[in-house]
Amino acid sequence: MRVDGKVAVVTGGSRGIGQATAAGLLASGAVGVVITGRKPENLEASVAELLAQGIPSDRLYAVTARADRDEDAARAVDAAIDRFGSCDILVNNAGTNPAAGALMEVDMAAVDKTWAVNQRAPLVWTREAYKQWMGEHGGAIVNVASVGGVRPAPAIGAYAVSKAALIHLTHQLAYELAPTVRVNAVAPAVVKTRLSGALWHVDESAAAANHPLRRLGVPADVASAIVFLCSDQASWITGVVLPVDGGVLGATGHLA
C-alpha cells in the first residue's frame, strides 16, 4: 500500500484513528501530511509522538482547526498546498458525540453539534480540497463513518444518524466527483479511542464479545484500511463503505 509522493490532510489528527492514519500515510510514502485538531496542546503532543516514531519533521505539519468551521477548512487545505505542494488525499476523520440518549430526549443543541461535525463538515472539507486542488489534479477522499450508520444503536442515535448521512454523502460524492476523484469510507465498530470510551471502559471483555473476532479494534486497524483506500492499489474502487469492525456487519449480513 503505497502513497508515494502524495500529500494528505487528516482532520482530527491529534489522537486515535487520525493520528494512526497520519503515521500510516507517512510510512507508506506520503511526502507531507497536515493534521488538524481543535486544541493546540493536543496537536503538539501528537506531533511529538509521531516524531518519536522516526517521522521526519519536514513531512508533518499541524494546523489548529475546528472541523465545523468553514474558514478553518480553507486554511488547512491551503497550508498543505503551500507547505508541501499539493492536496492529493483528504481523510475526513474528525467526529464527535457530545451527548448520549434516545432521540426523543437528547438535547437538540448536542444533536446540532453532532450533525455539524459528523455530516456537514466532511462536505465542507471536500469542497475545499476539490476547489483548491483535486478538481484540477484529482485525488482520493476517505470518510470515517461507523457501523452505527448502517444499523440502529441504543443511546447514540444522533451519532448513528450522522454517520448514516456520511455514508450516503460518500456514495453521492463518489458519483459526482468521478472519474478524477475517488471517494470511499470506512465503517469501524468499537475501536479503543477516547471518543468511544463509554462503550468499553467499564467492561472491555463484554464489549469485545459482541465482535465475532472477539477483540476491540485499535486505531491502526482502521488506519491500515484508510491507507489502502488512499493508495493506487485501490485505484478502481470508489463509492465503497468498507467495514472495519471485527466481523460485526459481515456476520449479520448487513453491509452498507
Phi, psi and omega in degrees: 000103185240141174231041185305132176079001183270157175239135185234151167244127180238113178281152182062043186266011184276350178192178171056224184299320181297314179296317179295325178292317177302315179298318181295319179295317179294321178293338182263011171110001177299137180275345178197141176225128172259122175253145180237158176190164184284326189249122181303321182295325177290321177296318179299318178295320179295316178300316180299318179295319180292320178294327178294339177277000177099008179286129179297138184295335182279002178250003184227136181216136181250137179233121175290118185203140172271134181298328185264018177247114188303316183294334177289324176298315179299319182291321181291317178295318177300321179296321179298315182291318182292320186275321187243350173098357180193178171215082188273336186227136173233126175245109179275087186256333184303134180208165179209159174208076190290343182209133177263155177149164177294149183300334178284350186235336187294146181299130184292332175296323177292322176298313180302317180296315180300314182289327179296318183280318190274333181238324179282316184302316178302326176292317180300313181294323177295316178300320181292315178297322180292317182294317186276334185213306193291332180300326181264328189248350183085175179168186180225136180235135175233127176259138178266102180265221183190154172298337176296342176277355182255330181215155182298154179218142180289142169075345181237040185300316181297319177296313182298318178297319179297324180284329173297318176297321179295323177296315178293323176301321177301312179299316183295315180292324176300320178292315186283327187264352175295151007264359189270337180238125176267139180228119179227176178216157168246150180234089179285155166269219183281117178247143184284082177233170178296321182298323185265008187306324181296341183273347185218347184298320185292317182211087183297323181298319179293320178296319180294328182296340178281356180251126182307329179279000171060033169207157174279158176284160171239158184308324181296331178299315181285320180301320180299320178293321179296315179300318177302312182294335177278342189275167177292341176296342178253026188294345178247028180236122172209152181074019183259141171248110187265113176292131174233082202216016180064019177095005185301310182279319182298322183289338180255355178079009181262087180257146179288000000 
